[in-house]
């Protein structure tokens, strides 16, 4: 019978020896482990202490400036004309990335279009202050934004966030008066230094935008706000590991600016210009508020926020109709026949009887023949304004000379800039003998009688802008006060009221003669009758047409047909309404329109004036109370709709 094997110690001493051996082995291993741990701790604390102290120091807090939301710009009714919109973007912080080239290579795989701007990005990153994030790309799609965040761990010093970008909801409708914002340039900083202004640190932040032109530039300090900042902790690899909420401060938004403009009237003005070039201004003749200040063609200011592509800017700059030029305040033109009431007023001030009759045979002779556009026969001043007779006003101009005309023109608002809160105005030119002495022609400082006929009908060296024409019309319509224009209604909730107007100091009877003539212009037989009918029943518009010669035609035709655009005449129209109680004045300049002011300017002024009148509660009530009579004018049906539904709502940015 076999027995199962067993392990046994026959001697107790043998069993004790085996236990001691196991104990020694375990104890030795433990001692060895403790020795290794102690050695490693010694290495970390003594040998590598400096290295890890450096890495710990790099795991530091950085203060990142946060640009403030720019203040809103609104119209008189609270419609936002310039606001801010959310925008996804990706940024890089130079001091938090070890290898900028490698980082941009990785970003280029995620966002291929950044490769095209690589050189520019590197230049901007190197120029940025320390720890300031530099935008690499703005307006990311949601997919691009998510892709960057997904690979954030592999992109030290790169961050994706959402900021507020400037946005102009109505595109070009307000481009010239509002201006636009753009990246801060060395020229901007120099301009601030030259004006003795403090240079805020935020100006050097690559994400910050500064106001350029118009309201954005004039009120940049008010719209700018105060920068905030985020205090963040980053590790040695440039990754944000924590944010110190207590050490951060939120930005303070810029102040809100309210303008006197009316968005509906402004958009209608740009719409009626279509493809034509020119400017339009509408003013309240009672308080000087500017409801419209439009220049056509326009441009989209939104493109300047992130940077206008070179080809687009060159196309704007090279286009002969010059969309970047503000034709309401900067562009100047000869006023043509819209200036004739000034010549008439100057003559009335010097004793001319408004009932004096002057015969028009179709031309005026002084060394040569100065043509009139028709043969008007015998007429007084009111009839001469109605018929826009050249001979009548040439006769008065030759009798008075240039100084009398110039004095009256300046009192009516020409040859000057107005304090409307923005710059860029061209004061134009009101010539007189003193001006000629300072600006001789080929060394000759004399003013000759042969220059007076052209001056009397708004030609020659005389130039004006659309704002001046509107002020002149408002003063005629008001009759007693030197109306001054106002554009800025309030800033930061603080009203900016007009100072009381000075007296105009013209004889009221003389002003009435001018108004009688302008009233007749839009009546049957007047030069603007057909195209100036508002179709608003008792509410009628008075006006004055103008055609300004753009070049010397010699014996050639002045008609626009067949001529290049730049050789066609300018067309102008000024008007006020209602005739019996003037409320609004409008000026329209159609650059190289090639037609008479009554054909090109009057219909545009009519359409703009309709919207201004129908938005006025008192005028609207009068039309509804006294009765609205439709006319044969196709626009009458549109007016019926306006009375029923109010002005049409034009979707922001569509222009429709």
C-alpha positions as CSV (number, residue, x, y, z in Angstrom):
1,X,0.0,0.0,0.0
2,X,1.6,3.2,-1.1
3,X,1.4,6.3,1.1
4,X,0.9,10.0,-0.2
5,X,4.0,12.2,-0.2
6,X,4.2,14.8,2.5
7,X,6.6,17.6,3.5
8,X,7.7,17.6,7.0
9,X,10.6,18.8,9.1
10,X,12.1,16.2,11.3
11,X,14.0,18.9,13.3
12,X,12.5,22.1,14.9
13,X,15.9,23.9,14.3
14,X,15.5,23.3,10.6
15,X,12.1,24.9,10.6
16,X,13.4,28.0,12.5
17,X,16.2,28.5,10.0
18,X,13.8,28.6,7.1
19,X,11.7,31.3,8.7
20,X,14.8,33.5,9.4
21,X,15.9,33.2,5.8
22,X,12.5,34.4,4.5
23,X,12.5,37.3,7.0
24,X,15.9,38.4,5.9
25,X,14.8,38.4,2.2
26,X,11.7,40.4,2.8
27,X,13.5,42.8,5.1
28,X,16.3,43.3,2.5
29,X,13.9,44.0,-0.2
30,X,12.1,46.6,1.9
31,X,15.3,48.3,2.9
32,X,16.4,48.4,-0.7
33,X,13.1,50.0,-1.7
34,X,13.3,52.6,1.1
35,X,16.9,53.4,0.1
36,X,15.8,53.9,-3.5
37,X,12.9,56.2,-2.5
38,X,15.2,58.2,-0.2
39,X,17.7,58.5,-3.0
40,X,15.0,59.7,-5.5
41,X,13.6,62.2,-2.9
42,X,17.1,63.5,-2.4
43,X,17.6,63.9,-6.2
44,X,14.3,65.8,-6.5
45,X,14.9,68.0,-3.5
46,X,18.6,68.6,-3.9
47,X,20.0,67.7,-7.3
48,X,16.9,68.8,-9.4
49,X,15.5,71.4,-7.1
50,X,16.5,74.4,-9.3
51,X,14.9,72.8,-12.4
52,X,11.5,72.2,-10.7
53,X,11.6,75.5,-9.0
54,X,11.8,77.1,-12.5
55,X,8.9,74.9,-13.8
56,X,6.8,75.8,-10.7
57,X,7.5,79.5,-11.3
58,X,6.4,79.1,-14.9
59,X,3.1,77.7,-13.7
60,X,2.1,81.3,-13.1
61,X,-0.7,83.8,-13.2
62,X,-1.1,86.0,-16.3
63,X,-3.4,89.0,-16.7
64,X,-5.1,89.0,-20.1
65,X,-6.7,92.2,-21.2
66,X,-10.3,91.9,-22.5
67,X,-11.5,94.5,-25.0
68,X,-14.8,96.1,-23.9
69,X,-18.0,95.9,-25.9
70,X,-18.2,99.0,-28.1
71,X,-21.1,101.4,-27.3
72,X,-24.2,101.1,-29.5
73,X,-25.2,103.8,-32.0
74,X,-28.9,104.3,-32.5
75,X,-31.2,106.5,-34.5
76,X,-33.7,109.0,-33.0
77,X,-36.3,106.1,-32.6
78,X,-33.9,103.7,-30.9
79,X,-33.1,101.6,-34.0
80,X,-29.6,100.2,-33.7
81,X,-27.3,101.5,-36.5
82,X,-24.1,100.1,-35.1
83,X,-24.0,97.2,-32.7
84,X,-22.0,94.1,-31.7
85,X,-22.5,90.5,-32.7
86,X,-21.0,87.3,-31.4
87,X,-18.0,85.9,-33.2
88,X,-16.0,82.6,-32.7
89,X,-12.3,83.0,-33.0
90,X,-9.0,81.3,-32.4
91,X,-6.1,83.1,-30.8
92,X,-2.5,82.4,-29.9
93,X,-0.4,83.7,-27.0
94,X,3.2,84.1,-27.9
95,X,4.5,83.7,-24.3
96,X,2.6,80.5,-23.8
97,X,3.7,78.5,-26.8
98,X,7.2,77.0,-27.0
99,X,7.4,76.9,-30.8
100,X,5.3,79.4,-32.7
101,X,6.1,77.9,-36.1
102,X,5.1,74.4,-34.9
103,X,1.9,75.7,-33.4
104,X,0.9,77.5,-36.6
105,X,1.7,74.3,-38.5
106,X,-0.7,72.4,-36.3
107,X,-3.3,75.1,-36.6
108,X,-2.9,75.1,-40.4
109,X,-3.9,71.5,-40.5
110,X,-7.1,72.3,-38.7
111,X,-7.8,75.7,-40.4
112,X,-6.1,75.6,-43.8
113,X,-6.9,79.2,-44.7
114,X,-4.7,80.4,-41.9
115,X,-1.7,79.3,-43.9
116,X,-2.3,82.1,-46.4
117,X,-2.0,84.7,-43.6
118,X,1.0,83.0,-41.8
119,X,3.4,85.8,-42.4
120,X,1.0,88.4,-41.2
121,X,0.1,86.4,-38.2
122,X,3.7,86.0,-37.2
123,X,4.3,89.7,-37.5
124,X,1.2,90.5,-35.4
125,X,2.2,88.0,-32.7
126,X,5.7,89.3,-32.4
127,X,4.4,92.9,-32.2
128,X,1.8,92.1,-29.5
129,X,2.5,92.9,-25.8
130,X,3.3,90.0,-23.6
131,X,0.5,87.6,-22.7
132,X,-1.9,89.3,-25.1
133,X,-3.8,86.8,-27.2
134,X,-3.5,87.5,-31.0
135,X,-6.4,86.6,-33.2
136,X,-5.4,84.1,-35.9
137,X,-8.8,83.7,-37.4
138,X,-12.2,85.3,-36.6
139,X,-15.8,84.3,-37.5
140,X,-15.1,80.6,-37.2
141,X,-17.9,78.2,-38.1
142,X,-19.2,76.0,-35.3
143,X,-17.4,73.1,-36.8
144,X,-14.1,74.9,-36.9
145,X,-14.6,76.2,-33.4
146,X,-15.3,72.6,-32.1
147,X,-12.3,71.2,-34.0
148,X,-9.9,73.7,-32.4
149,X,-11.3,72.9,-28.9
150,X,-11.1,69.2,-29.5
151,X,-7.3,69.5,-30.2
152,X,-6.7,72.2,-27.5
153,X,-4.4,69.8,-25.5
154,X,-2.0,69.5,-28.4
155,X,-1.9,73.3,-29.0
156,X,-0.1,75.0,-26.1
157,X,-0.7,78.8,-26.1
158,X,-3.8,78.4,-28.4
159,X,-7.3,79.3,-27.3
160,X,-10.7,79.5,-28.9
161,X,-13.3,81.8,-27.5
162,X,-16.3,83.9,-28.4
163,X,-16.0,87.7,-28.5
164,X,-18.1,90.6,-29.7
165,X,-17.4,92.1,-33.2
166,X,-18.7,95.4,-34.5
167,X,-21.7,95.0,-36.8
168,X,-23.5,97.5,-39.0
169,X,-26.9,95.9,-39.6
170,X,-27.9,98.2,-42.5
171,X,-24.6,97.9,-44.4
172,X,-23.9,100.9,-46.6
173,X,-27.0,103.0,-45.7
174,X,-25.1,104.7,-42.9
175,X,-21.5,104.0,-43.9
176,X,-20.3,107.6,-44.5
177,X,-22.0,109.2,-41.5
178,X,-21.2,106.4,-39.0
179,X,-17.8,105.6,-40.4
180,X,-16.3,102.2,-39.3
181,X,-13.9,100.5,-37.0
182,X,-10.6,98.9,-37.9
183,X,-7.4,97.6,-36.4
184,X,-5.3,100.2,-34.5
185,X,-2.3,101.4,-36.6
186,X,0.8,103.3,-35.7
187,X,-0.8,106.3,-37.4
188,X,-3.7,106.1,-35.0
189,X,-1.4,106.1,-32.0
190,X,0.6,109.0,-33.3
191,X,-2.6,111.0,-33.9
192,X,-3.6,110.5,-30.3
193,X,-0.1,111.5,-29.1
194,X,-0.2,114.6,-31.3
195,X,-3.5,115.6,-29.7
196,X,-2.0,115.2,-26.3
197,X,-4.3,112.4,-25.3
198,X,-3.4,109.5,-23.0
199,X,-2.6,106.3,-24.9
200,X,-4.6,103.5,-23.2
201,X,-3.0,100.1,-23.0
202,X,-5.9,98.4,-24.7
203,X,-5.0,100.1,-28.0
204,X,-2.1,97.7,-28.3
205,X,-4.3,94.7,-27.9
206,X,-4.6,93.0,-31.3
207,X,-8.3,92.3,-30.8
208,X,-9.1,96.0,-30.2
209,X,-10.7,98.1,-32.9
210,X,-10.6,101.9,-33.2
211,X,-13.1,104.3,-34.8
212,X,-12.3,105.5,-38.3
213,X,-14.3,108.3,-40.0
214,X,-17.7,109.6,-39.0
215,X,-19.3,109.1,-35.6
216,X,-17.1,106.1,-34.9
217,X,-14.0,108.3,-35.0
218,X,-15.4,111.5,-33.6
219,X,-16.8,109.8,-30.5
220,X,-14.3,107.0,-30.3
221,X,-13.3,107.7,-26.7
222,X,-17.0,107.6,-25.6
223,X,-17.8,104.5,-27.5
224,X,-14.6,102.7,-26.5
225,X,-15.5,101.7,-23.0
226,X,-13.0,100.4,-20.4
227,X,-11.0,97.3,-20.8
228,X,-11.4,94.4,-18.4
229,X,-9.0,91.5,-17.8
230,X,-8.9,87.8,-16.9
231,X,-6.3,86.5,-14.4
232,X,-5.5,83.0,-15.5
233,X,-3.0,80.4,-14.2
234,X,-1.1,78.6,-16.9
235,X,1.3,75.7,-16.6
236,X,4.8,75.4,-18.0
237,X,3.4,74.2,-21.3
238,X,1.2,77.3,-21.8
239,X,-2.1,75.6,-21.0
240,X,-4.6,77.4,-18.8
241,X,-5.2,75.3,-15.7
242,X,-7.3,77.7,-13.7
243,X,-8.9,81.2,-13.6
244,X,-8.7,83.5,-10.7
245,X,-12.2,85.0,-10.6
246,X,-11.3,87.3,-7.7
247,X,-8.4,88.7,-9.6
248,X,-10.3,89.3,-12.8
249,X,-12.4,92.3,-13.7
250,X,-15.2,92.6,-16.3
251,X,-14.9,95.1,-19.1
252,X,-17.2,98.2,-19.1
253,X,-19.2,98.7,-22.3
254,X,-18.8,102.0,-24.2
255,X,-21.5,104.7,-23.9
256,X,-24.6,104.6,-26.1
257,X,-24.8,107.3,-28.8
258,X,-28.2,108.5,-30.2
259,X,-28.2,110.4,-33.4
260,X,-30.9,112.6,-34.9
261,X,-31.1,110.4,-38.0
262,X,-34.2,108.5,-38.9
263,X,-33.4,105.0,-40.2
264,X,-36.4,104.8,-42.5
265,X,-35.7,108.1,-44.2
266,X,-32.0,107.4,-44.5
267,X,-32.6,104.0,-46.1
268,X,-35.1,105.4,-48.5
269,X,-32.7,108.1,-49.6
270,X,-30.0,105.6,-50.5
271,X,-32.6,103.4,-52.2
272,X,-33.8,106.1,-54.6
273,X,-30.3,106.9,-55.8
274,X,-30.0,103.4,-57.3
275,X,-26.8,103.3,-59.3
276,X,-26.5,107.0,-59.4
277,X,-23.8,109.0,-57.6
278,X,-24.6,111.9,-55.2
279,X,-25.7,113.0,-51.8
280,X,-28.9,113.8,-49.9
281,X,-29.5,115.7,-46.6
282,X,-32.9,116.2,-44.8
283,X,-33.2,118.6,-41.9
284,X,-35.9,119.7,-39.5
285,X,-36.3,123.5,-40.2
286,X,-37.5,124.1,-36.7
287,X,-34.6,122.7,-34.6
288,X,-31.9,121.8,-37.2
289,X,-32.0,118.0,-36.5
290,X,-30.5,116.0,-39.5
291,X,-32.9,113.2,-40.4
292,X,-30.8,112.0,-43.4
293,X,-27.3,112.4,-44.5
294,X,-26.6,109.9,-47.4
295,X,-23.9,109.5,-49.9
296,X,-24.2,107.2,-53.0
297,X,-22.8,104.9,-54.0
298,X,-21.8,103.5,-50.6
299,X,-19.7,100.6,-49.3
300,X,-20.2,97.9,-46.6
301,X,-18.4,99.1,-43.4
302,X,-18.6,95.5,-42.0
303,X,-15.7,94.6,-44.2
304,X,-13.3,96.9,-42.4
305,X,-13.9,95.2,-39.0
306,X,-11.8,92.2,-40.0
307,X,-9.9,93.9,-42.8
308,X,-11.0,94.7,-46.3
309,X,-9.5,92.3,-48.9
310,X,-7.0,94.2,-51.1
311,X,-8.9,93.6,-54.4
312,X,-12.1,94.9,-52.9
313,X,-10.5,98.1,-51.6
314,X,-8.8,98.7,-54.9
315,X,-12.1,98.3,-56.7
316,X,-13.7,100.9,-54.5
317,X,-10.8,103.3,-54.9
318,X,-10.6,102.9,-58.7
319,X,-14.4,103.2,-59.3
320,X,-15.1,106.5,-61.0
321,X,-18.1,107.2,-58.8
322,X,-16.0,107.0,-55.7
323,X,-18.0,105.1,-53.1
324,X,-15.5,106.0,-50.3
325,X,-16.1,109.7,-50.8
326,X,-18.8,111.3,-48.6
327,X,-20.8,113.3,-51.2
328,X,-23.0,114.9,-48.5
329,X,-20.3,116.8,-46.7
330,X,-16.9,116.2,-48.4
331,X,-17.8,116.3,-52.0
332,X,-18.4,119.8,-53.4
333,X,-20.2,120.9,-56.5
334,X,-21.3,124.0,-58.2
335,X,-24.9,124.6,-57.0
336,X,-26.2,125.8,-60.3
337,X,-29.7,127.4,-60.3
338,X,-30.4,126.3,-56.7
339,X,-28.2,129.3,-55.9
340,X,-30.4,131.9,-57.8
341,X,-32.5,132.8,-54.7
342,X,-29.2,133.9,-53.0
343,X,-28.5,136.2,-55.9
344,X,-32.1,137.5,-55.6
345,X,-31.8,138.0,-51.9
346,X,-28.6,139.9,-52.2
347,X,-30.3,142.2,-54.8
348,X,-33.3,142.7,-52.5
349,X,-31.0,143.7,-49.6
350,X,-29.5,146.4,-51.9
351,X,-32.9,147.9,-52.8
352,X,-34.0,146.0,-55.9
353,X,-37.8,145.9,-56.2
354,X,-39.0,142.3,-56.5
355,X,-41.6,143.5,-59.0
356,X,-39.0,144.9,-61.3
357,X,-39.3,143.2,-64.7
358,X,-36.3,142.1,-66.7
359,X,-36.6,140.9,-70.3
360,X,-35.2,137.5,-71.3
361,X,-34.5,137.1,-75.0
362,X,-32.8,133.8,-74.5
363,X,-29.3,135.1,-73.8
364,X,-27.3,137.7,-71.8
365,X,-24.5,139.6,-73.5
366,X,-21.4,140.8,-71.8
367,X,-18.4,140.5,-74.1
368,X,-19.9,137.2,-75.2
369,X,-23.3,135.5,-75.1
370,X,-24.3,133.7,-71.9
371,X,-27.2,131.4,-72.9
372,X,-30.5,130.9,-71.1
373,X,-32.3,127.6,-71.4
374,X,-35.4,129.3,-72.8
375,X,-36.8,132.7,-74.0
376,X,-38.8,133.8,-71.0
377,X,-39.7,137.4,-72.0
378,X,-40.5,140.0,-69.3
379,X,-40.6,138.6,-65.7
380,X,-40.3,139.7,-62.1
381,X,-38.2,138.0,-59.4
382,X,-40.9,135.4,-58.4
383,X,-41.4,134.4,-62.0
384,X,-37.7,134.3,-62.6
385,X,-37.3,131.8,-59.7
386,X,-40.2,129.8,-61.0
387,X,-38.8,129.7,-64.6
388,X,-35.1,129.5,-63.4
389,X,-34.2,132.3,-65.8
390,X,-30.5,132.8,-66.3
391,X,-30.8,136.3,-67.8
392,X,-32.7,137.7,-64.9
393,X,-30.1,136.7,-62.3
394,X,-27.1,137.4,-64.5
395,X,-28.4,140.9,-64.8
396,X,-28.6,141.3,-61.1
397,X,-25.1,139.8,-60.5
398,X,-23.5,142.1,-63.0
399,X,-25.2,145.1,-61.3
400,X,-24.1,144.0,-57.8
401,X,-20.7,142.4,-58.3
402,X,-19.3,139.4,-56.4
403,X,-18.9,140.8,-52.9
404,X,-22.6,141.4,-52.3
405,X,-23.4,137.9,-53.5
406,X,-20.6,136.4,-51.3
407,X,-21.8,138.1,-48.2
408,X,-25.4,136.9,-48.6
409,X,-24.2,133.4,-49.5
410,X,-22.2,133.1,-46.3
411,X,-25.1,134.3,-44.1
412,X,-27.2,131.6,-45.7
413,X,-24.8,128.9,-44.7
414,X,-22.3,128.5,-47.6
415,X,-18.5,128.6,-47.4
416,X,-18.3,127.2,-43.8
417,X,-18.2,124.0,-41.7
418,X,-20.9,123.2,-39.2
419,X,-20.3,121.8,-35.7
420,X,-22.3,118.6,-36.1
421,X,-19.9,116.4,-34.0
422,X,-18.0,114.8,-36.9
423,X,-15.2,116.0,-39.1
424,X,-14.5,115.5,-42.8
425,X,-16.5,118.5,-44.0
426,X,-15.4,120.5,-47.1
427,X,-16.4,124.1,-46.7
428,X,-16.4,124.6,-50.4
429,X,-15.7,128.1,-51.9
430,X,-17.6,131.3,-51.9
431,X,-15.4,133.6,-54.1
432,X,-15.2,137.4,-53.9
433,X,-12.6,140.0,-54.8
434,X,-10.5,139.4,-51.8
435,X,-10.3,135.7,-52.6
436,X,-9.2,136.6,-56.1
437,X,-6.4,138.8,-54.8
438,X,-5.2,135.9,-52.8
439,X,-5.7,133.5,-55.7
440,X,-4.7,135.3,-58.8
441,X,-5.3,133.7,-62.2
442,X,-1.9,133.5,-64.0
443,X,-0.6,136.3,-61.8
444,X,-3.7,138.5,-62.4
445,X,-5.4,139.4,-59.0
446,X,-8.4,141.3,-60.6
447,X,-12.0,140.1,-60.6
448,X,-13.5,141.0,-64.0
449,X,-17.2,141.8,-64.8
450,X,-17.3,138.9,-67.2
451,X,-17.1,136.5,-64.2
452,X,-20.3,137.9,-62.6
453,X,-22.9,136.3,-64.9
454,X,-21.8,132.8,-64.1
455,X,-21.5,133.6,-60.4
456,X,-25.1,134.9,-60.4
457,X,-26.5,131.5,-61.5
458,X,-24.3,129.3,-59.3
459,X,-21.4,128.5,-61.6
460,X,-17.8,129.6,-61.9
461,X,-15.5,129.1,-58.8
462,X,-18.5,128.7,-56.4
463,X,-18.7,125.2,-54.8
464,X,-21.0,123.9,-52.1
465,X,-21.9,120.6,-50.5
466,X,-25.3,118.9,-49.8
467,X,-25.3,119.8,-46.1
468,X,-24.8,123.5,-46.9
469,X,-27.6,123.3,-49.4
470,X,-29.9,121.8,-46.8
471,X,-29.0,124.4,-44.2
472,X,-29.6,127.2,-46.8
473,X,-33.0,125.7,-47.7
474,X,-33.9,125.3,-44.0
475,X,-33.1,129.0,-43.3
476,X,-35.2,130.1,-46.3
477,X,-38.1,127.9,-45.1
478,X,-37.8,129.1,-41.5
479,X,-37.5,132.7,-42.6
480,X,-36.4,134.2,-39.3
481,X,-33.7,132.1,-37.6
482,X,-30.2,131.0,-38.5
483,X,-30.9,127.3,-38.4
484,X,-27.9,125.2,-37.5
485,X,-27.7,121.5,-38.1
486,X,-27.5,118.9,-35.3
487,X,-26.5,115.2,-35.7
488,X,-25.6,114.0,-32.2
489,X,-28.7,113.8,-30.0
490,X,-27.3,112.3,-26.9
491,X,-24.2,110.5,-25.5
492,X,-24.3,108.2,-22.6
493,X,-27.9,109.3,-21.9
494,X,-26.9,112.9,-21.6
495,X,-28.8,115.1,-24.1
496,X,-26.8,117.4,-26.4
497,X,-29.3,120.2,-27.1
498,X,-28.9,122.9,-29.7
499,X,-27.9,126.4,-28.6
500,X,-30.7,128.9,-29.4
501,X,-30.5,130.0,-33.0
502,X,-29.5,133.6,-33.8
503,X,-31.8,135.8,-35.8
504,X,-31.4,135.7,-39.5
505,X,-31.7,139.5,-39.8
506,X,-33.2,139.4,-43.3
507,X,-36.3,141.4,-44.1
508,X,-39.2,138.9,-43.7
509,X,-40.8,140.3,-46.8
510,X,-37.7,139.5,-48.8
511,X,-37.7,136.0,-47.6
512,X,-41.3,135.6,-48.6
513,X,-40.5,136.7,-52.1
514,X,-38.0,133.8,-52.3
515,X,-40.5,131.3,-50.9
516,X,-43.2,132.5,-53.3
517,X,-40.9,131.8,-56.2
518,X,-40.0,128.3,-54.8
519,X,-43.7,127.6,-54.2
520,X,-44.3,128.4,-57.9
521,X,-41.6,126.0,-59.0
522,X,-43.7,123.0,-58.0
523,X,-46.9,124.5,-59.4
524,X,-48.3,124.0,-62.9
525,X,-45.8,125.6,-65.3
526,X,-42.9,125.4,-62.8
527,X,-39.6,123.7,-63.7
528,X,-40.3,120.9,-61.2
529,X,-44.1,120.6,-61.4
530,X,-44.3,117.1,-62.9
531,X,-41.8,115.4,-60.6
532,X,-42.4,117.2,-57.3
533,X,-46.0,116.3,-56.6
534,X,-46.2,114.5,-53.2
535,X,-49.7,113.2,-53.7
536,X,-50.5,113.9,-50.1
537,X,-53.5,116.1,-50.5
538,X,-53.1,119.4,-48.6
539,X,-49.4,118.8,-48.0
540,X,-47.4,120.3,-50.8
541,X,-43.7,120.8,-51.4
542,X,-41.8,123.9,-52.6
543,X,-38.5,123.6,-54.4
544,X,-35.8,124.9,-56.7
545,X,-34.1,123.0,-59.5
546,X,-30.5,123.3,-60.5
547,X,-28.2,122.0,-63.3
548,X,-24.5,122.6,-62.8
549,X,-22.1,122.5,-65.8
550,X,-19.4,120.0,-65.2
551,X,-17.1,121.1,-68.0
552,X,-16.7,123.7,-70.7
553,X,-18.8,122.4,-73.7
554,X,-17.8,125.2,-76.1
555,X,-20.3,125.0,-78.9
556,X,-21.2,121.4,-78.2
557,X,-24.4,120.1,-76.7
558,X,-24.9,119.9,-72.9
559,X,-27.2,117.0,-73.1
560,X,-26.1,113.9,-71.4
561,X,-27.0,111.4,-74.1
562,X,-24.0,109.8,-75.7
563,X,-21.5,111.5,-73.4
564,X,-19.2,109.7,-70.9
565,X,-20.5,109.8,-67.3
566,X,-17.8,112.1,-66.1
567,X,-18.7,114.8,-68.7
568,X,-22.4,115.0,-67.9
569,X,-23.9,117.9,-65.9
570,X,-24.6,117.7,-62.2
571,X,-28.3,117.8,-61.2
572,X,-29.6,119.4,-58.0
573,X,-32.8,120.0,-56.2
574,X,-33.7,121.7,-52.9
575,X,-37.1,121.7,-51.3
576,X,-39.1,122.2,-48.2
577,X,-42.6,121.0,-47.0
578,X,-45.3,121.6,-46.2
579,X,-45.5,124.9,-48.1
580,X,-47.8,126.6,-45.6
581,X,-46.0,125.5,-42.4
582,X,-42.5,124.3,-43.3
583,X,-41.3,121.4,-41.3
584,X,-38.5,119.6,-43.4
585,X,-35.9,120.8,-45.9
586,X,-34.2,118.5,-48.3
587,X,-31.2,118.8,-50.7
588,X,-30.3,116.3,-53.4
589,X,-27.2,116.3,-55.6
590,X,-27.0,113.8,-58.5
591,X,-23.4,113.8,-59.7
592,X,-23.2,113.7,-63.5
593,X,-26.9,112.8,-63.7
594,X,-27.0,114.2,-67.2
595,X,-30.5,115.6,-66.9
596,X,-32.1,118.7,-65.5
597,X,-32.5,119.1,-61.7
598,X,-36.3,118.8,-62.1
599,X,-35.8,115.4,-63.8
600,X,-33.0,113.8,-61.8
601,X,-33.2,115.5,-58.5
602,X,-36.8,116.4,-57.9
603,X,-38.3,112.8,-58.0
604,X,-35.6,111.6,-55.5
605,X,-36.3,114.5,-53.2
606,X,-40.0,113.8,-53.5
607,X,-39.7,110.2,-52.4
608,X,-37.5,111.0,-49.5
609,X,-39.7,113.8,-48.4
610,X,-42.8,111.5,-48.4
611,X,-41.3,109.2,-45.9
612,X,-40.2,112.1,-43.6
613,X,-43.6,113.7,-43.7
614,X,-45.6,110.5,-43.2
615,X,-43.4,109.6,-40.2
616,X,-44.3,112.9,-38.6
617,X,-47.4,112.3,-36.3
618,X,-48.7,115.8,-36.8
619,X,-48.3,115.8,-40.6
620,X,-49.8,112.4,-40.8
621,X,-52.8,113.4,-38.7
622,X,-53.3,116.5,-40.9
623,X,-53.4,114.3,-44.1
624,X,-55.8,111.9,-42.5
625,X,-58.0,114.7,-41.1
626,X,-58.1,117.0,-44.2
627,X,-58.4,114.1,-46.6
628,X,-56.0,112.4,-48.9
629,X,-56.7,112.6,-52.6
630,X,-55.0,110.1,-54.9
631,X,-53.4,111.5,-58.0
632,X,-52.3,110.0,-61.3
633,X,-48.8,109.7,-59.9
634,X,-48.0,105.9,-59.6
635,X,-46.5,106.8,-56.2
636,X,-50.0,107.7,-54.9
637,X,-50.8,104.1,-54.3
638,X,-47.6,103.7,-52.4
639,X,-48.6,106.7,-50.2
640,X,-52.0,105.0,-49.6
641,X,-50.2,102.0,-48.3
642,X,-47.9,104.2,-46.1
643,X,-50.9,105.9,-44.6
644,X,-52.5,102.5,-43.8
645,X,-49.4,100.6,-42.7
646,X,-46.7,103.1,-42.0
647,X,-43.2,103.1,-43.7
648,X,-42.0,99.7,-44.9
649,X,-39.7,97.7,-42.8
650,X,-36.4,97.1,-44.6
651,X,-34.6,94.1,-43.3
652,X,-31.1,94.9,-41.9
653,X,-28.4,94.5,-44.5
654,X,-30.7,93.7,-47.4
655,X,-31.3,97.2,-48.7
656,X,-34.7,95.9,-49.9
